């Protein structure tokens, strides 16, 4: 029996309906004899120091279960807390693929956005003291329960709905085109089903946030995209987005949106057929009786237009990035070897710099 559940809530991603649910559910747990400790200091692109602070609290309170409630940052932190709270392995030894060892506490993840898919992935992304994002990848990070309730997203502002929705699309697109050996018919089927749902509902979810059906379809699409890239990992869009988030504190979904189409243009010579296959899943009216290159080109242009329609205006300059920042961004992106190896086309530092330049 779980005596002392641990509930982790991120203030930045929990809007009014979700906040009300949190208080109601915590009160209900307490009424049934549970001790609940709330940690609500998770920031976007969470720092390793934040995780260590929360893990220390969990150990001191003798926590028996972790509930991660919020956006991707909240859930990523909750995953690592579940490991650290009952594990003597230092955090800095967990980074990388299958480096984390030992058991974890029972883990429940409850997303309040439709974008990251973190509730079904075996990875947590943290920002180290050097402003570099690092990943912990291990099956232990998969939760015991992932609970999806679209009502928790009803209060999500349009801009966050748009950015997280595009993030989910990026997961599906990159999973489908990934060069990783785990790219398989199941991951591709998950990706296309995700894009069917996301493409058909993102406009409505952004413009009419109280539409429960649209919210439910976005949440399901996000989860399916998460399952897709949990099998067939993401690539250069994420590799180039990570430095934007860690250095300039741009939300992850927006960081992806800012470089998505330029990375796709770079990749198109290698994966135009795959882009052409994906295009009608997002835009059912796209004409497919043409060459794959022509369809892929229109797909990229329409994704760029979609970003604008959703209020995600292009331009790195709009988030404070200048020409002078490009060398550092490109250098930091090259550190994301775990992701770059999955890209359908090799990305060198000069390529990354050109993509950032084109995205200014």
C-alpha positions in Angstrom: 0.0 0.0 0.0 1.3 3.5 -0.9 1.5 5.4 2.4 3.0 8.6 1.3 2.4 9.6 -2.4 4.6 12.3 -3.8 2.9 14.8 -6.1 5.1 16.9 -8.3 3.4 19.9 -9.9 4.9 22.5 -12.3 3.4 26.0 -11.9 4.4 27.2 -15.4 2.3 24.6 -17.2 -0.7 24.1 -14.9 -3.5 26.5 -15.8 -6.7 27.2 -13.8 -8.7 24.0 -14.5 -5.7 21.9 -13.8 -4.8 23.9 -10.6 -8.4 23.3 -9.4 -8.0 19.6 -10.1 -4.7 19.4 -8.2 -6.1 21.0 -5.1 -9.3 18.8 -5.2 -7.3 15.6 -5.7 -4.8 16.4 -3.1 -7.5 17.2 -0.6 -9.2 13.9 -1.5 -6.0 11.9 -1.0 -5.5 13.5 2.4 -9.1 12.7 3.3 -8.3 9.1 2.6 -5.3 9.1 4.9 -2.5 9.8 2.4 0.4 12.1 3.2 1.1 14.3 0.1 4.1 16.5 -0.5 4.0 19.0 -3.3 7.1 20.3 -5.1 6.1 23.1 -7.5 9.4 24.7 -8.4 10.0 23.1 -11.7 11.1 25.6 -14.4 11.0 25.2 -18.2 14.1 23.3 -19.4 14.5 22.1 -15.8 17.9 22.3 -14.2 19.8 19.4 -12.7 19.9 21.4 -9.5 16.1 21.5 -9.4 16.0 17.8 -9.7 18.5 17.3 -6.9 16.5 19.6 -4.6 13.3 17.7 -5.3 15.0 14.4 -4.8 16.4 15.4 -1.5 12.9 16.5 -0.4 11.5 13.1 -1.5 14.1 11.3 0.5 13.6 13.4 3.6 9.8 12.8 3.4 10.2 9.1 2.9 8.2 9.3 -0.3 6.7 6.1 -1.5 5.3 7.1 -4.9 5.9 9.9 -7.4 3.2 11.6 -9.4 4.4 13.9 -12.2 1.7 16.4 -13.1 2.2 19.1 -15.7 4.0 19.6 -19.0 7.1 17.8 -20.3 9.5 19.5 -17.8 7.4 18.5 -14.8 7.2 14.9 -16.0 10.9 14.7 -16.9 11.7 15.9 -13.4 9.3 13.4 -11.8 10.9 10.5 -13.7 14.3 11.3 -12.4 13.1 11.9 -8.8 11.6 8.4 -8.8 15.1 7.1 -9.6 17.1 9.3 -7.3 14.8 9.0 -4.3 15.7 5.3 -3.7 19.0 5.1 -5.6 22.5 5.9 -4.5 23.7 6.5 -8.1 24.7 10.1 -8.6 22.7 12.1 -11.1 25.8 13.0 -13.2 26.4 9.2 -13.8 22.9 8.7 -15.2 23.3 10.8 -18.4 23.3 8.8 -21.6 21.7 5.7 -22.9 21.2 2.9 -20.3 23.6 4.4 -17.8 21.0 4.7 -15.0 20.9 1.7 -12.8 18.9 0.5 -9.8 15.3 0.5 -8.9 12.9 3.5 -8.8 9.8 4.4 -6.8 6.3 3.8 -8.3 5.7 6.4 -10.9 2.5 8.0 -12.3 2.6 10.6 -15.0 -0.3 13.0 -15.8 0.3 15.5 -18.7 -1.5 18.8 -18.7 -0.3 19.7 -22.2 -0.7 17.9 -25.6 2.8 18.0 -27.0 5.8 16.3 -25.3 4.6 12.7 -25.0 6.9 12.4 -22.0 4.3 10.3 -20.3 5.1 7.4 -22.6 8.8 7.8 -23.2 11.9 6.4 -21.5 13.8 9.7 -21.5 14.3 12.8 -19.3 16.0 15.9 -20.6 17.7 18.2 -18.0 19.8 21.3 -18.3 23.2 21.1 -16.7 25.1 23.9 -15.1 26.8 24.7 -18.4 23.4 25.4 -20.1 23.7 22.2 -22.1 20.8 19.8 -22.3 21.5 16.2 -21.5 19.3 13.2 -21.7 18.8 10.2 -19.4 17.6 7.3 -21.4 16.5 4.1 -19.6 13.4 1.9 -19.6 13.1 2.6 -15.8 11.8 6.1 -16.8 8.6 4.6 -18.3 5.8 5.1 -15.8 3.7 2.5 -14.2 0.6 4.5 -15.1 0.1 7.3 -17.7 -3.2 9.1 -17.1 -4.5 11.3 -20.0 -7.3 13.6 -19.1 -8.0 16.2 -21.9 -10.0 18.4 -19.4 -6.7 19.3 -17.8 -5.7 21.1 -21.1 -8.9 23.2 -21.3 -7.3 26.2 -19.7 -4.1 26.0 -21.8 -3.5 29.4 -23.6 -3.6 29.4 -27.4 0.1 30.1 -27.8 1.1 27.1 -25.6 -1.5 24.9 -27.2 0.1 25.8 -30.6 3.7 25.3 -29.6 3.1 22.0 -27.8 1.0 20.8 -30.7 3.8 21.5 -33.2 6.2 19.8 -30.8 4.0 16.6 -31.1 4.0 16.9 -34.9 7.8 17.2 -34.9 8.0 14.0 -32.8 5.9 12.2 -35.4 7.8 13.6 -38.4 11.2 12.9 -37.0 10.2 9.4 -35.8 9.0 8.6 -39.3 12.1 9.7 -41.0 14.7 8.7 -38.4 17.7 6.8 -39.5 17.7 4.8 -36.3 17.7 1.1 -36.6 14.5 1.0 -34.5 12.5 2.8 -37.2 9.9 0.1 -38.0 6.4 -0.4 -39.3 4.9 0.1 -35.9 6.6 3.3 -35.1 5.7 4.6 -38.6 2.1 3.6 -38.1 2.0 5.4 -34.7 3.5 8.5 -36.4 1.0 8.7 -39.2 -1.9 8.1 -36.8 -0.6 10.9 -34.6 -0.4 13.3 -37.5 -3.9 12.4 -38.6 -5.2 13.5 -35.2 -2.9 16.5 -34.7 -3.4 17.9 -38.2 -7.1 17.6 -38.0 -7.5 19.2 -34.6 -4.7 21.7 -33.9 -6.5 24.7 -35.4 -9.7 24.0 -33.4 -7.7 23.4 -30.2 -5.9 26.7 -30.6 -8.9 28.8 -31.7 -11.5 27.1 -29.4 -9.7 25.8 -26.4 -13.0 24.7 -24.7 -13.6 22.1 -27.4 -13.2 18.8 -25.5 -13.2 16.6 -28.6 -10.3 18.6 -30.1 -8.4 18.6 -26.8 -8.9 14.9 -26.5 -7.7 14.2 -30.0 -4.6 16.4 -29.5 -3.8 14.6 -26.3 -4.2 11.2 -28.0 -2.1 12.4 -31.0 0.6 13.7 -28.7 0.7 10.3 -26.8 0.9 8.4 -30.1 3.7 10.6 -31.3 5.5 10.0 -28.0 5.2 6.3 -28.6 6.5 6.7 -32.1 9.7 8.5 -31.1 10.1 6.3 -28.0 10.8 3.6 -30.6 12.3 5.6 -33.4 14.2 8.5 -31.9 14.1 12.2 -33.0 16.9 13.9 -34.8 18.2 17.3 -36.0 15.1 19.4 -35.3 15.5 18.6 -31.6 19.3 18.7 -31.7 19.1 22.3 -33.0 16.2 23.3 -30.8 17.9 22.2 -27.5 20.5 25.0 -27.5 17.8 27.6 -28.2 15.9 26.4 -25.1 18.9 26.0 -22.8 20.7 29.2 -23.7 17.8 31.6 -24.4 15.1 29.9 -22.3 12.7 29.6 -25.2 10.0 27.0 -24.5 10.8 23.6 -26.1 7.8 23.5 -28.5 8.5 27.0 -29.8 12.2 26.1 -30.2 11.2 23.2 -32.4 8.8 25.3 -34.4 11.5 27.9 -35.1 13.9 25.5 -36.8 11.5 22.8 -38.1 11.0 23.8 -41.7 14.7 24.8 -42.3 15.8 21.4 -41.0 13.2 19.8 -43.3 14.5 21.7 -46.3 18.0 20.5 -45.4 16.8 16.9 -45.1 14.6 16.9 -48.2 17.2 15.6 -50.7 17.5 12.5 -48.6 13.9 11.9 -47.4 11.5 13.6 -49.9 9.6 10.3 -50.4 8.9 10.0 -46.6 7.9 13.7 -46.4 5.5 13.1 -49.3 4.0 10.1 -47.5 3.4 12.2 -44.4 2.0 15.3 -46.1 -1.6 14.1 -46.6 -1.8 13.0 -43.0 -1.4 16.6 -41.9 -3.0 18.3 -45.0 -5.5 15.9 -46.5 -6.2 18.3 -49.4 -2.6 18.2 -50.6 -2.3 17.0 -54.2 -0.4 13.7 -54.3 -0.4 13.0 -58.0 3.1 14.5 -58.4 6.7 13.8 -57.7 7.7 13.2 -54.1 10.0 16.2 -54.3 7.1 18.4 -55.3 4.8 17.1 -52.6 7.6 17.3 -50.0 8.3 20.9 -51.0 4.6 21.9 -50.6 4.5 20.0 -47.3 7.3 22.1 -45.9 5.8 25.3 -47.1 2.5 24.5 -45.6 4.0 23.6 -42.3 5.7 27.0 -42.3 2.3 28.6 -43.1 0.7 26.6 -40.3 3.1 27.9 -37.8 2.1 31.4 -38.8 -1.6 30.6 -38.7 -1.2 29.3 -35.2 0.6 32.5 -34.0 4.1 30.9 -34.0 5.8 33.6 -36.2 9.1 32.5 -37.7 12.4 34.2 -36.9 15.0 33.4 -34.2 15.5 37.2 -33.9 12.0 37.4 -32.3 13.3 35.4 -29.3 16.5 37.5 -28.9 18.9 35.5 -31.0 21.3 37.4 -33.3 23.8 36.6 -35.9 26.5 36.7 -33.3 24.9 33.8 -31.4 25.0 31.4 -34.3 28.5 30.0 -33.8 27.7 29.1 -30.2 24.3 27.6 -31.1 25.9 25.5 -33.9 28.7 24.3 -31.6 26.2 23.3 -28.8 24.0 21.5 -31.3 26.9 19.3 -32.3 27.1 18.0 -28.8 23.7 16.4 -29.3 25.3 13.3 -31.0 22.6 11.0 -29.5 20.1 12.9 -31.8 22.1 13.8 -34.8 23.0 10.2 -35.5 19.3 9.6 -36.2 19.0 12.4 -38.8 18.4 11.2 -42.4 21.2 13.5 -43.6 24.5 14.0 -41.8 24.6 17.4 -40.1 28.0 19.1 -39.7 28.7 22.2 -37.8 28.6 24.4 -40.9 25.3 22.8 -41.8 23.8 23.7 -38.4 25.1 27.2 -38.7 23.4 27.6 -42.1 20.1 26.3 -40.8 20.3 28.7 -37.9 21.1 31.5 -40.3 18.2 30.6 -42.5 15.9 30.6 -39.4 16.9 34.1 -38.3 
